[in-house]
Amino acid sequence: MQPVLVSHIVKSFGNTTAVADVSFAVERGEIFGLLGPNGAGKTTTIRIMLDLFKPDSGSVSILGSPMSEEKKAHIGYMPEERGLYQDVPLEQCLVYLAALKGVPAPEARRRVSNYLERFELAAHRKKRIKDLSKGMQQKAQIISTIAHDPELLVVDEPFAALDPVNTQMVVELLHDLCAKGTTVILCTHQMHHAEELCHRIVLIDRGCIVLQGALDAIRHQYAGNAVLVRAAGSLPALEGVESATQHNDSMRWTLSAGTNPQEVLKTLVARDVVVERFELAMPTLEEIFVRVVREGGA
């Protein structure tokens, strides 16, 4: 059973088409990236998935069948906008929200206490939500989303307002949840987070899917004809190398059309160059994102 199956959904608001014929499936226990620039249709797609919006056409299956009230206790959704009760103490708020999802009060208190310790919020448990920093509120929002141990977790821009240390905490949390079988949909426009976390992605722009598949396969698809090279000494000038630029501790060689990277390596070895690194230069997801979105808008 695929926890999420979205089939040809379409949604318009007046004369604006927010989502146009979007389809994808999410496998159990994976971190799936729902990506795109601001205003691309990501949040509308999520709201259709969660039955907050009805599609004009198409269908959605969640945990094996259409959404129901009973299923909502098995789903965790963290919207981009914070939605916690601002005048309520942190711990009390989180325990209450877990109880609304069906967690017995003693168990809710235990889980919330554990998460407050993990996210370094235990010392602030009695503070009102509105008295917490933006980063603390973001971590509290994440706890409220996972305290009922959902089967399906949908998080929209979970790293907003987080510093690098807290970002790493959330990354580790998502990996842990994935390892125990939780299905995670990560909605973001920050490509480096998706690149670090996601197994597969779908990229939406202007309401349409412009790219989808396994992340490794996509990067190979857009790799082009360039290699990263590092040698113990200086690198010689070679025929077939159109340009050379510094890339961290290596050189990035862009090869001319028809130049085989393996032949370049053989030439280096034949010239007694001590090669320490030689690999295809894979583009980052952000580079692919920019290229695909620009081409789509051309």
MOUR-V691782 format. One record per helix or strand. SS is the DSSP state (~ for helix, > for strand). FROM is the first residue (numbers start at 0). TO is the last residue. If there is no record, write none. Layout:
ss={SS | SS}
from={FROM | FROM}
to={TO | TO}
This chain:
ss={> | > | > | ~ | > | > | ~ | > | > | ~ | ~ | ~ | > | ~ | ~ | > | ~ | > | ~ | > | > | ~ | > | > | > | ~ | > | ~}
from={3 | 15 | 30 | 41 | 56 | 64 | 69 | 74 | 88 | 89 | 104 | 121 | 127 | 128 | 133 | 151 | 163 | 182 | 190 | 199 | 207 | 214 | 225 | 240 | 249 | 260 | 274 | 284}
to={12 | 25 | 34 | 48 | 61 | 64 | 73 | 77 | 88 | 99 | 117 | 123 | 127 | 130 | 145 | 155 | 178 | 187 | 196 | 204 | 213 | 220 | 230 | 246 | 254 | 269 | 279 | 296}
